[in-house]
Amino acid sequence: MLGVDAGSLLAIVVTAALAGTLGSIVAGRGLLVPVVVVELVGGVLIGPHVLGVGSVTSFTAFFSDLGLAMLFFFAGHELDLGRMRGEPLRLGALGWALSLALAYGIGGLLAATGVVLSLLFTGSALATTAIGTLIPVLSDAGELRTRFGTYLLAAGAVGEFRPILLLTLLLSAESTLRNALILLAFVILAVAVAALAVRSSGRALSLFERTFETSAQLAVRWIVVLVFALGLLASKLGLDLLLGGFAAGVITREVMRAHEVPALESKLKAVGFGFFIPFYFVVSGVRLDVGVLFANVSGVLKLIVFCALFLVVRGAPVLLLYRKVLGTRDRCALAFFTSRWSLRSPPWRRTAVTCRPQPQRLWSGRPRSRPCSIR
């Protein structure tokens, strides 16, 4: 394969398969270990800092980006706005606002003491929820469409996307007005695509249904086209790739609202969770330089402190605001899940305590930041 590191590609694919197998075996014995965790750890083990059999090339980075887009496609696809409208979204937005106030206060103290470089980036990062890592966990647990899952998805969606929009609009070195116009252009184009898809869905769905059990698989093919196209559009506009995947998921949800087809959902999960999404998580592990994180006692202590700060910043508002709608056990679980974070999420790619450039590039060709490390 010309221009492709076949050995590294094979190592990543095999690791994804082994991670899924190990996760299933462990789950069968009653131990709740998310497959995502196994995939990340597997990526670290095969990465250049441990065994050295896996590496990130432009080819593997490209497929990893597709996996990220597919992951957020499912996030958008699971957001039933009709179910979330009202109390779930209201509490999610209010909780994030309280988290942001706490995060900026703490970020200011950390910046004043020289622990971090930027109050704004750090504050935005601390107020982030990594909803992408929640989707596989909730799906495996059967919680996506429960009452608890509804509140969690609402809080997670607000906690993931509001920091991204905040960084896009306010924290860029470029013109805020220009960024706002770019974001508005993307929204308008996404809405136009959604309107076109909904308008033509009557004729298209009948054609799609006839090919569910044939080799044509038109529904799957056109949904993949939608994910790739909106991901590419977001990247070309200088926005985060995951916005494109998320928009594709929301559009698909609206088109299929009156035509729930379990067979289609099963096929989409086979494509996403069978290849692209595990590929993304394994590559994320390969990219993670654990040696830097644990190189000295100071780095380990800072990592522990930041984990604790996430629990405080995202968890405390949840425990306070959800008392009337969730029991104590569910509130504690919600506080924990909304405190989940990822060094691959956009605010953390710009924040942590040091950020170094990485040669891999996104579809747009712009340099992409490396997962941040704590020194």
Beta strands, then each sheet from edge to edge (+ up, - down):
strand 1: 357-361
strand 2: 367-369
sheet 1: 1+ 2-
end
